[in-house]
């Protein structure tokens, strides 16, 4: 289900009309995701991961944070809604696990993305 086109994701990385709650200390992602966070351009083929205060983006996913983050000893829990080209998923809560390597996103169904190091 977590598949969508990158074009849909640009609203999250570039900012949405509604101000997002600031709970992270910056953007996190792989090299391609961090370039996108800085420039707004996706000029490379390959796996794309980006986590920011507005959501989680990959080369085939758009997940938008809903509501407020809850601080935990391991990082945060946050309600999120993911969409694909064909469907919009239900709101669910994901865990954002903080480690020295960055953040790992853990969905309730056991799928994990990351770790995503801090973008510089």
RODO-2510 file (C-alpha; in nm, 4 decimals, decimal comma):
residues 120
     n   res          X          Y          Z
     1     x     0,0000     0,0000     0,0000
     2     x     0,2822     0,2418     0,0738
     3     x     0,3473     0,3236    -0,2921
     4     x     0,3000     0,6570    -0,4654
     5     x     0,4637     0,8926    -0,7110
     6     x     0,7259     1,1396    -0,5973
     7     x     0,5365     1,4319    -0,7471
     8     x     0,2719     1,3931    -0,4759
     9     x     0,5421     1,4058    -0,2080
    10     x     0,6712     1,7509    -0,2939
    11     x     0,4042     1,9201    -0,0811
    12     x     0,5459     1,7525     0,2276
    13     x     0,9108     1,8288     0,1657
    14     x     0,8528     2,1861     0,0531
    15     x     0,5884     2,2685     0,3123
    16     x     0,2127     2,2439     0,3215
    17     x    -0,0458     2,5157     0,3655
    18     x    -0,0924     2,4210     0,7296
    19     x     0,2061     2,4695     0,9621
    20     x     0,3507     2,1432     1,0875
    21     x     0,4376     2,0849     1,4514
    22     x     0,8137     2,1095     1,4997
    23     x     0,9348     1,8078     1,6928
    24     x     1,2485     1,6974     1,5060
    25     x     1,5794     1,8838     1,5097
    26     x     1,5995     1,8885     1,1297
    27     x     1,5486     1,6589     0,8315
    28     x     1,6694     1,2980     0,8229
    29     x     1,7237     1,0738     0,5234
    30     x     1,9571     0,9008     0,2878
    31     x     2,1799     1,0993     0,0499
    32     x     1,9139     1,1383    -0,2209
    33     x     1,6463     1,2312     0,0341
    34     x     1,8695     1,4936     0,1955
    35     x     1,9481     1,6487    -0,1440
    36     x     1,5727     1,6694    -0,2051
    37     x     1,5248     1,8319     0,1391
    38     x     1,7822     2,1002     0,0518
    39     x     1,6933     2,1657    -0,3131
    40     x     1,3420     2,0334    -0,3733
    41     x     1,4780     1,8408    -0,6717
    42     x     1,4845     1,4673    -0,7307
    43     x     1,7526     1,4319    -0,9933
    44     x     1,8775     1,0806    -0,9267
    45     x     1,7474     0,7310    -0,9666
    46     x     1,7560     0,5098    -0,6643
    47     x     1,6083     0,4669    -0,3228
    48     x     1,4860     0,7916    -0,1661
    49     x     1,4099     0,8357     0,2062
    50     x     1,3277     1,1585     0,3880
    51     x     1,1828     1,2207     0,7340
    52     x     1,0873     1,5724     0,8421
    53     x     0,8325     1,7401     1,0693
    54     x     0,5633     1,7044     0,8028
    55     x     0,5985     1,3370     0,7163
    56     x     0,7977     1,0558     0,5638
    57     x     0,8785     1,0403     0,1946
    58     x     1,0318     0,7687    -0,0141
    59     x     1,0703     0,7179    -0,3864
    60     x     0,7270     0,5533    -0,3863
    61     x     0,5514     0,6744    -0,0693
    62     x     0,3835     0,9754     0,0867
    63     x     0,3056     0,9610     0,4578
    64     x     0,1757     1,2764     0,6259
    65     x     0,1872     1,3254     1,0031
    66     x    -0,1504     1,3930     1,1669
    67     x    -0,2097     1,5364     1,5122
    68     x     0,0764     1,5715     1,7577
    69     x     0,3923     1,3746     1,8297
    70     x     0,4246     1,2028     2,1661
    71     x     0,7756     1,2089     2,3149
    72     x     0,8961     0,8658     2,4256
    73     x     1,2235     0,7460     2,5775
    74     x     1,3164     0,5947     2,2387
    75     x     1,2125     0,8935     2,0234
    76     x     0,8516     0,9694     1,9284
    77     x     0,5183     0,8118     1,8434
    78     x     0,3113     0,9981     1,5869
    79     x    -0,0184     0,9452     1,4034
    80     x     0,0362     0,9228     1,0290
    81     x    -0,1577     0,8599     0,7098
    82     x     0,0097     0,7024     0,4074
    83     x    -0,1163     0,7095     0,0515
    84     x    -0,0487     0,5220    -0,2671
    85     x    -0,1462     0,5928    -0,6249
    86     x    -0,4560     0,3799    -0,5781
    87     x    -0,5619     0,4223    -0,2145
    88     x    -0,5321     0,6252     0,1034
    89     x    -0,4585     0,4250     0,4149
    90     x    -0,6121     0,4658     0,7569
    91     x    -0,4496     0,6853     1,0173
    92     x    -0,2136     0,4731     1,2251
    93     x     0,0542     0,5466     1,4820
    94     x     0,4196     0,4898     1,3948
    95     x     0,7214     0,4866     1,6231
    96     x     1,0209     0,7023     1,5322
    97     x     1,3101     0,5248     1,7016
    98     x     1,6170     0,7412     1,7679
    99     x     1,9635     0,5809     1,7583
   100     x     2,3183     0,7022     1,6893
   101     x     2,2536     0,6142     1,3210
   102     x     1,9471     0,8441     1,3026
   103     x     1,5755     0,7616     1,3044
   104     x     1,4099     0,4344     1,2122
   105     x     1,0374     0,4420     1,1383
   106     x     0,8476     0,1376     1,2681
   107     x     0,4931     0,0743     1,1485
   108     x     0,2499    -0,1335     1,3545
   109     x     0,2597    -0,4113     1,0917
   110     x     0,6345    -0,4552     1,1581
   111     x     0,7665    -0,2750     0,8486
   112     x     1,0665    -0,0547     0,9245
   113     x     1,2294     0,2230     0,7214
   114     x     1,5775     0,3463     0,8059
   115     x     1,7842     0,4216     0,9897
   116     x     1,7890     0,7677     0,8355
   117     x     2,0832     0,9874     0,9440
   118     x     2,0470     1,3614     0,9973
   119     x     2,0751     1,5683     0,6792
   120     x     2,3586     1,8241     0,6670
***
